[in-house]
Amino acid sequence: MKYLKSLLVASIAFVVAVVMANPAAAVAAKFHSASGSVNNAGALVVSFDERGLGNDNIDYTLTADATALYACINGGGNHPKAANKEAFEGSVSGGGSFEPKNGRVVADLTAGPLLAPQFQCPSGQKRVLAAVTYTHIVLTDTTNGTSTDVADTSRVFFNV
């Protein structure tokens, strides 16, 4: 019995020593929530809440695949049947650094939109972003090496 008590005390002392020697190991960064939306400019905005952080700045990256539909719209806000429209695909990314408050970062990151194509609209019409979709959205805490997938999101500005 005395041997078991000694072994238990030694084990506890070892665990305490390891945790005290490496305080970063005690940090358990984890995304509590992350959701995407599309702002009025057509950019992807991911709002997130990450917890279990220390006090140092945390660096983030945001990546996604994007599909943007650009079209020609007349002065009445309509898309004439004969007007040009083109879909473009590509990747978008963004990043930022945030200071945790009480071991937590609640923030927004933005990426995109894809650059407007170079096609010309007929006289009296203007080129606009008609719709955009973001898929395969990934938010990564590069400081702690943790990431989370965010649900696909899209927005239609003009029905074409």
C-alpha positions as a printed Julia matrix, in Angstrom:
160×3 Matrix{Float64}:
   0.0    0.0     0.0
   2.88   2.32    0.9
   4.4    1.61   -2.54
   1.15   2.6    -4.31
   0.94   5.89   -2.38
   4.53   6.73   -3.32
   3.84   5.9    -6.96
   0.69   8.05   -6.94
   2.51  11.03   -5.39
   5.37  10.7    -7.88
   2.92  10.53  -10.8
   1.06  13.63   -9.66
   4.34  15.5    -9.15
   5.44  14.55  -12.67
   2.19  15.77  -14.27
   2.36  19.07  -12.36
   5.99  19.57  -13.4
   5.19  18.98  -17.08
   2.25  21.4   -17.06
   4.22  24.08  -15.2
   7.24  23.7   -17.5
   5.14  24.11  -20.66
   2.25  26.53  -20.07
   1.42  26.54  -23.79
   0.42  22.9   -23.46
  -2.36  23.98  -21.12
  -3.86  26.23  -23.82
  -6.55  24.39  -25.75
  -7.51  26.71  -28.61
 -10.87  25.77  -30.07
 -13.35  27.47  -32.36
 -16.66  27.86  -30.54
 -18.48  29.2   -33.61
 -17.83  30.42  -37.16
 -20.36  31.55  -39.75
 -20.15  33.16  -43.16
 -22.09  35.87  -44.96
 -21.66  38.07  -48.03
 -21.44  41.84  -47.55
 -22.83  44.53  -49.9
 -19.56  44.59  -51.88
 -19.76  40.84  -52.52
 -16.94  39.93  -50.14
 -17.02  36.88  -47.87
 -17.24  37.8   -44.19
 -16.6   35.12  -41.56
 -17.61  35.96  -37.99
 -16.0   33.72  -35.4
 -15.45  33.05  -31.72
 -12.33  31.15  -30.66
 -11.68  30.26  -27.03
  -8.94  28.69  -24.93
  -6.3   31.2   -26.03
  -3.48  32.84  -24.13
  -2.75  36.57  -24.07
  -0.55  36.94  -27.17
  -1.87  38.04  -30.57
  -3.4   35.26  -32.66
  -2.9   35.16  -36.45
  -5.67  33.9   -38.73
  -6.08  33.05  -42.4
  -9.32  32.68  -44.32
  -9.52  30.82  -47.64
 -12.42  29.92  -49.94
 -13.34  29.02  -53.49
 -15.49  31.66  -55.16
 -17.82  31.8   -58.14
 -18.96  35.27  -59.2
 -21.5   36.09  -61.88
 -21.09  39.53  -63.46
 -23.76  40.94  -65.75
 -24.78  44.09  -67.61
 -27.67  45.99  -66.01
 -29.58  48.86  -67.63
 -30.56  52.14  -65.97
 -33.83  50.6   -64.71
 -31.92  47.91  -62.79
 -32.9   45.17  -65.24
 -30.81  42.63  -67.09
 -31.76  42.74  -70.78
 -31.94  39.3   -72.4
 -29.28  40.15  -74.98
 -26.9   41.63  -72.41
 -23.55  40.14  -71.49
 -23.01  38.03  -68.41
 -20.02  35.99  -67.39
 -19.23  33.65  -64.5
 -15.74  33.59  -63.02
 -14.19  31.16  -60.58
 -11.17  31.52  -58.36
  -9.8   31.45  -54.85
  -9.98  34.24  -52.33
  -8.08  34.69  -49.09
  -7.67  37.1   -46.25
  -6.08  37.27  -42.85
  -5.65  39.21  -39.69
  -4.16  39.3   -36.24
  -6.22  39.8   -33.1
  -5.46  40.26  -29.42
  -7.39  37.86  -27.19
  -9.51  39.27  -24.4
  -9.73  36.88  -21.44
  -8.39  34.07  -23.63
 -10.97  34.63  -26.35
 -11.11  36.23  -29.82
 -14.46  37.32  -31.25
 -13.89  38.92  -34.65
 -14.66  39.08  -38.38
 -12.36  38.3   -41.31
 -13.03  39.3   -44.91
 -11.89  37.8   -48.22
 -12.79  38.65  -51.82
 -14.67  39.39  -53.92
 -13.16  38.15  -57.17
 -12.02  41.02  -59.38
 -14.5   42.21  -61.97
 -13.97  40.78  -65.46
 -12.99  43.01  -68.34
 -15.95  42.43  -70.68
 -17.75  45.52  -71.98
 -21.44  46.29  -71.54
 -23.55  47.88  -74.29
 -24.1   51.63  -74.19
 -26.4   52.7   -71.33
 -25.62  49.63  -69.22
 -23.14  49.01  -66.4
 -21.27  45.9   -65.29
 -22.33  44.67  -61.85
 -21.77  41.72  -59.58
 -25.06  39.83  -59.96
 -24.38  36.87  -57.65
 -21.56  35.27  -55.69
 -21.06  31.91  -53.99
 -18.3   30.89  -51.59
 -17.52  27.21  -50.98
 -14.8   25.2   -49.19
 -14.44  27.99  -46.63
 -11.69  27.34  -44.08
 -10.71  29.56  -41.16
  -7.31  28.76  -39.63
  -5.69  29.92  -36.41
  -2.09  29.75  -37.67
  -0.67  30.57  -34.24
  -2.11  27.45  -32.59
  -2.5   25.28  -35.69
  -6.25  24.8   -35.45
  -8.87  25.31  -38.15
 -12.57  25.01  -38.79
 -14.74  24.56  -41.86
 -17.43  27.17  -42.44
 -20.7   26.44  -44.26
 -20.99  27.57  -47.9
 -22.62  30.95  -48.37
 -23.97  32.94  -51.31
 -25.88  36.08  -52.22
 -27.86  37.23  -55.25
 -27.74  40.97  -56.02
 -29.59  40.91  -59.37
 -31.7   38.12  -60.86
 -30.28  37.48  -64.33
